């Protein structure tokens, strides 16, 4: 409901009730007082809803203003402190669950052509290397037949992203005798989050489309010489999950969660300050109810690096803790796009559809976010999500819609209340 329509509705309802009061000159004081309370309810209820919505949006902005929240960086300590303080304000106790994992890190990779340095992104899993060689353009997308049409022996191949996996392009390049590979993004902006997924013998660098397309043209004929510098290493990261619950609640029936880390270079408003803020909003709404004594709230770290926070949580949990859970509800990217989507375990999907027939179901969706770690331990799951959007994993992920945040919170509350009846 739009604010204008809501205000009009409240006006007419108040006018009607006032008319009732006037028409009851002989009504007792208790009846008049009761009707007055009903009249007063409307602005109070709306004020409470607005207050909750404003607080949720403020949480998103607070996290976004910290910049990119990359696991293992000082920003994540700042973000975790903020979340801890917010949970404590409404009566929850908190625990920081730390965990370690190895993470691929690009320490500054680039290539140099005619004295000009072009910054790139090392593909996750590549080897480090510094080399000088001719740059040779590969037609199409780097299948074996594409490499067979040119001579790349001892050269650095450059090819467009698309159609086949990065690892296939790299293995085909190595098999053809190339000593390095440059992959040009086929979409605007940098190629973020690319990974090989298996060992490859040559260094692999990704370039944005605006930087790479001109190089593809230059490398057509005759080949040009470049210097390739791929500078990477494996780092040990310490992640921080934030767990919140009421004092004494050691075995919840439900666990509500969302990750609060983002990718390098992105302030992560929708992905996933939105889900983090909705979980916090749910905690605020449930704080003074008996339902809070059956619920834990978790902000997961390290999701963007491979669901490390949720994996650490389920691996540390006792089997009976997980088996007693009625469900894990995960909120990820819920601040943009009108249609709320829900996926998960079939029994909980049917339950959610019965509670709110307007939600759209999009399959089991067991991968891609923190609910997957729980599903792998046979915990029933629900995944709340609004789909991809143009600012995903970019520096422009700075904006969410308060209406979408509030709607997600209200749907989540309805499902939680019914599950815990």
Secondary structure, DSSP 4 states (H G I P E B T S, - for coil): --HHHHHHHHHHHHHHHHHHHHT-TT--HHHHHHHHHHHHHHHHHHHHHHHHHHHHHHHHHHHHTT----TTSHHHHHHHHHHHHHHHHTT-EEEEEEEEEEEEEES-EEEEETTEEEEEEEPBTPPPEEEEEEEEE-STT--HHHHHTS--TTSEEEEE--SS-HHHHHHHHHHTT-SEEEEE-SSSS---S-B--S--SSEEEEE-HHHHHHHHHHTSSS-EEEEEEE-EEEEEEEEEEEEEE-TT--S-SEEEEEE----TT---IIIIIHHHHHHHHHHHHHTTSGGGGGEEEEEESSSTTTSHHHHHHHHHS-HHHHHT-SEEEEE-S-SSSS--EEEE-HHHHHHHHHH-TTSEE-----SSSTHHHHHTTT--EEEEE----TTTTSTT-----HHHHHHHHHHHHHHHHHHT-
